[in-house]
Amino acid sequence: MGSVNRSTVTPRKSRLARTFAKFFNEEDEKFQENAAMDAFIAKVFATISSVKATYAQDAQSPHDADGIQSADQIVVTELKRLSKFKQS
């Protein structure tokens, strides 16, 4: 009456443990994906702000060919950095 068959109790515990582990693993993966997406979006906005600031600074001067080329190079560098970040 008081005896418990261990073979029937152990599989339930391990199945329950696997279920919890799977659930928490999936939740952790979702959290990491969301964090990565948030970081990517932040980087996009930072890059756009950098480009905007560079061109806004150059727009204040009359025609400065060196300044324009410098701003163009900064834009290209930021876009390459953003592309590398996206690929990773």
Number of C-alpha atoms within 10 A of each C-alpha: 3 4 5 8 8 8 8 9 10 11 11 11 11 11 11 12 12 12 12 12 12 12 12 12 12 12 12 12 12 12 12 12 12 12 12 12 12 12 12 15 12 12 16 18 11 14 18 16 12 15 18 13 13 18 18 12 12 18 13 9 10 7 10 12 10 10 16 17 11 15 19 15 12 16 19 13 13 18 16 12 14 18 12 10 13 11 7 6
